[in-house]
Amino acid sequence: MTRMQQHKCIGLADCSELPSEVVCYDEPMAKHTSFKIGGPADLFLEPRTYEELLACLQMVHKNDLPYFLLGGGTNILVSDRGIRGVVISTRCLDKISFTGDVLTVQAGATVESVCEAAEKHSLGGIEFIYGMPGTIGGAAWMNARCYGSSISDVLRQAAVITSSFQCETIDNDPELFGYKQSPFQKMKSCIWEVSLQLQEADRSSLRKAMEENLADRMEKGHFTAPSAGSLFKNNRDFGAPTGQIIDELGLRGRVAGGAAIAPFHGNIFINQENATADDVLSLIRLAVETAWKNRHIRLEPEVRLIGDWAVEELAFLNP
């Protein structure tokens, strides 16, 4: 289906049951990604309540439209041609509540706000992720990990909206989680809310740990230029951090158009001057092919390639 045909289908979609404030056409995805890159989404929906989220999901099902659930836009690279179909953003679903030492959070709440809320209530266990951009729903979906801990370590349960539009609670089963893997990745469900099991802790100690984690990220250059954080998975299966491998291959600092493999870190790819998605993709291809040719290492992107990519453009990832 061409973009014109797809856009015509989107234009015929019945959005009458959605408030006009929720609906936007041809929304530039560069406004919603940490890379500051990405063409337009045909239809962009931004629900503000559970009922509106449910209505959005029912609408795309009724009109048989492809859709993508967007959190903070921090771990994706969107095609310059944009996204055909519908993007449902969760960023307005950001309520946080407490019941004792259990923190219940709507999927669109930022990681930063969740950590700070926990710290204010003297609850620990989530401070390891402070400084990581993105939403708690996205962090649960990818089982975000840093400094030796993962979201699954504190996840108690998640409430998801199933493909039959029922709200279902899923308890944490450690056997279903792995390095950057979660059961949500295999479900046709939308994470609506997560509950985190925390524990009482000294507030000053929590603040100190949070500030140290943030300082470490800043020192590594995570916020120097628009990026998606670590580009490739970094589980050290190859005996060294991915950034070190890319550095040893002589690729740190390489430039393509407005994009670069950061001169300060081999596993951070940056938008240094109006980069396009194609610029970044060319550097991803360079790293993947060089690592395979020289070390027989198959680097696996952590960043998801979203939108209108041609099969041949991504063929190098699945040789």
C-alpha positions in Angstrom: 0.0 0.0 0.0 1.4 3.4 -1.0 1.5 6.3 1.4 -1.3 8.0 -0.6 -3.5 4.9 -0.3 -2.7 4.5 3.4 -3.4 8.1 4.1 -6.7 7.8 2.4 -7.6 4.9 4.6 -6.5 6.8 7.7 -8.7 9.8 6.5 -11.7 7.5 6.4 -11.1 6.1 9.9 -13.9 6.9 12.2 -12.5 9.0 15.0 -15.8 10.5 15.9 -15.9 8.9 19.4 -12.6 10.4 20.3 -12.2 14.0 21.6 -10.7 16.3 19.0 -7.9 17.1 21.4 -6.7 13.5 21.3 -6.5 13.3 17.4 -3.7 14.7 15.2 -2.9 13.9 11.5 0.5 13.9 9.9 2.3 14.5 13.2 6.1 14.8 12.8 7.7 12.0 14.9 10.9 14.1 15.3 8.9 16.0 18.0 8.4 12.8 20.0 11.7 11.0 19.8 14.9 11.5 21.8 16.8 11.3 18.5 14.8 14.3 17.2 14.4 12.3 14.0 11.4 10.8 12.2 8.9 11.6 9.5 5.1 12.0 10.0 2.7 9.5 11.6 -0.4 9.3 9.5 -2.6 9.5 12.6 -1.3 10.4 16.1 -3.5 9.8 19.1 -2.8 11.0 22.7 -5.3 9.6 25.2 -5.5 11.2 28.6 -7.5 8.6 30.5 -8.0 4.8 30.6 -11.3 5.3 28.8 -9.7 7.3 26.0 -6.9 4.8 25.7 -9.5 2.0 25.4 -11.4 4.0 22.8 -8.3 4.5 20.7 -7.5 0.8 20.7 -11.1 -0.1 19.8 -11.0 2.5 17.0 -7.8 1.1 15.4 -9.3 -2.4 15.7 -12.6 -1.4 14.2 -10.9 0.3 11.2 -8.3 -2.5 10.9 -5.4 -0.1 11.1 -1.8 -0.9 12.1 -0.7 0.9 15.2 2.4 1.5 17.3 2.3 2.3 21.1 4.7 5.1 21.9 6.2 5.8 25.3 8.9 8.4 25.7 10.3 7.8 22.2 13.7 7.1 23.8 14.7 3.8 22.3 13.5 4.0 18.7 14.7 5.3 15.4 11.7 6.3 13.2 12.1 6.2 9.4 12.4 9.5 7.5 9.2 8.4 5.7 7.4 8.3 9.0 4.9 5.7 10.3 2.1 4.3 8.2 -1.0 3.9 10.3 -1.6 5.0 13.9 0.7 6.0 16.8 -0.9 5.9 20.2 1.1 8.0 22.7 0.9 7.2 26.4 2.7 10.4 27.7 -0.5 11.9 29.1 -1.2 8.8 31.2 1.2 9.7 34.0 -0.6 9.3 37.4 1.3 7.9 40.4 -0.2 6.5 43.6 1.0 4.6 46.7 -0.3 1.8 48.8 2.2 1.3 51.6 5.4 0.3 49.9 3.8 -0.5 46.5 4.0 2.2 43.9 1.3 2.1 41.2 2.1 4.0 38.0 0.3 4.7 34.7 2.4 3.6 31.7 3.2 7.1 30.5 4.8 8.4 33.7 8.4 9.3 33.1 11.1 7.2 34.8 12.4 10.4 36.4 9.0 11.3 38.0 8.6 7.7 39.3 12.1 7.7 40.9 11.5 11.1 42.5 8.1 10.1 43.8 9.6 7.0 45.4 12.4 9.0 46.9 10.0 11.6 48.5 8.2 8.7 50.1 11.5 7.1 51.4 11.0 4.0 49.2 14.0 2.4 47.6 14.5 -0.2 44.8 13.9 1.9 41.7 16.7 4.5 42.1 19.1 2.5 39.9 17.2 3.7 36.8 17.2 7.4 37.7 18.5 9.4 34.8 17.3 7.0 32.1 14.9 8.9 29.8 11.6 7.4 28.8 8.4 6.1 30.5 7.9 3.4 33.1 5.6 1.5 30.6 8.4 1.4 28.1 10.9 0.4 30.8 8.7 -2.5 31.8 8.1 -3.5 28.2 11.9 -3.8 27.5 12.8 -4.8 31.0 15.2 -1.9 31.2 18.5 -2.6 32.9 21.4 -0.6 34.3 23.9 -0.7 37.1 23.3 -4.4 37.6 19.5 -4.2 38.2 16.4 -4.6 36.0 12.9 -3.4 36.2 11.8 -7.0 36.7 13.6 -7.0 40.1 11.0 -4.6 41.4 8.0 -5.2 39.2 5.1 -6.7 41.2 2.5 -6.8 38.4 1.3 -5.1 35.3 -2.2 -4.2 34.1 -2.6 -4.6 30.4 -5.4 -4.1 27.9 -5.8 -7.3 25.9 -6.7 -7.7 22.3 -10.2 -8.4 23.4 -10.2 -5.0 25.2 -10.2 -6.5 28.7 -8.0 -5.2 31.5 -5.9 -8.1 32.7 -3.5 -8.2 35.6 -0.2 -10.1 35.0 1.9 -11.1 38.0 5.7 -11.0 37.8 7.1 -14.4 36.9 11.0 -14.2 36.9 11.2 -17.0 34.4 9.6 -14.9 31.8 12.1 -12.1 32.0 15.6 -11.9 30.7 18.2 -9.4 29.6 16.2 -6.7 27.8 13.4 -9.2 27.5 9.9 -9.3 28.9 6.7 -11.3 28.3 5.0 -8.1 27.1 7.1 -8.2 23.9 5.2 -11.3 22.9 1.8 -10.1 23.8 -0.7 -8.2 21.6 -1.6 -6.1 24.7 -1.1 -2.6 25.8 0.6 -1.9 29.2 -1.7 0.4 31.0 -0.3 0.4 34.5 2.5 -1.2 36.5 2.9 -1.8 40.2 6.4 -1.7 41.8 7.3 -3.5 45.0 9.7 -1.1 46.9 11.0 -1.0 50.4 11.6 1.6 53.1 14.9 3.3 52.8 16.8 6.4 54.0 15.8 9.3 51.8 19.2 11.0 51.9 20.8 7.7 50.7 18.3 7.4 47.9 19.0 10.9 46.7 22.7 10.4 46.8 22.4 7.2 44.7 20.1 8.9 42.2 22.4 11.9 41.8 25.4 9.6 41.3 23.6 7.6 38.6 22.6 10.8 36.8 26.1 12.2 37.1 27.5 9.0 35.6 25.2 9.2 32.6 26.1 12.9 32.1 29.8 12.0 32.3 29.4 9.3 29.6 27.8 11.9 27.3 24.2 10.5 27.3 22.8 14.0 27.1 25.4 15.8 25.0 23.4 15.5 21.8 20.1 13.9 20.8 20.5 10.1 20.9 18.7 7.0 21.9 21.2 6.0 24.6 23.0 2.7 24.0 22.4 1.8 20.3 23.4 -1.9 20.7 22.6 -4.4 23.4 25.3 -4.6 25.9 25.1 -8.0 27.7 28.9 -8.6 27.3 28.4 -11.9 25.5 31.4 -11.0 23.5 33.7 -10.5 26.4 33.7 -6.7 26.5 31.2 -3.8 26.5 29.8 -3.1 23.1 31.2 0.5 23.2 34.7 -0.9 23.7 34.3 -3.3 20.8 33.1 -0.5 18.5 36.0 1.7 19.7 38.6 -1.1 19.1 37.2 -1.5 15.6 38.1 2.1 14.9 34.6 3.4 14.5 34.2 5.8 17.3 33.8 9.3 15.9 32.7 8.1 12.4 30.3 10.5 10.7 27.5 10.0 8.2 25.6 13.1 7.1 24.5 14.8 10.3 24.9 11.6 12.5 27.9 10.3 14.3 29.1 7.5 16.4 29.9 9.7 19.4 33.5 10.6 19.8 33.1 10.1 23.5 31.4 6.7 23.5 31.4 3.9 20.9 27.8 2.7 21.7 26.1 6.1 21.6 25.0 7.3 18.1 24.1 11.0 18.0 22.2 13.4 15.9 24.9 16.1 15.8 23.5 18.3 13.0 20.0 17.7 11.6 20.7 14.0 11.0 18.2 11.9 9.1 17.2 8.4 10.0 19.1 7.2 6.9 22.3 8.8 8.3 21.9 6.9 11.6 21.0 3.6 9.8 24.2 3.9 7.6 26.3 4.0 10.8 24.4 1.1 12.3 25.1 -0.9 9.2 28.7 0.1 9.3 29.1 -1.1 12.9 27.2 -4.4 12.3 29.1 -5.3 9.1 32.5 -4.3 10.5 32.0 -6.3 13.7 31.0 -9.3 11.8 33.8 -9.1 9.2 36.6 -8.5 11.7 35.5 -10.4 14.8 32.6 -12.6 13.7 30.5 -10.8 16.3 26.8 -10.1 15.5 25.9 -6.9 17.1 22.2 -6.6 17.9 20.5 -3.2 18.1 18.7 -2.3 21.3 17.1 0.6 19.5 14.0 -0.4 17.6 13.7 0.6 13.9 10.1 1.9 13.6 8.0 3.0 10.7 8.2 2.9 6.9 11.5 1.1 6.3 12.0 -1.0 3.1 12.8 -4.7 3.7 16.1 -4.3 1.8 17.2 -1.4 4.0 17.1 -3.6 7.0 18.3 -6.8 5.4 21.8 -6.5 6.9 20.3 -7.1 10.3 19.1 -10.6 9.3 21.7 -12.0 6.8 
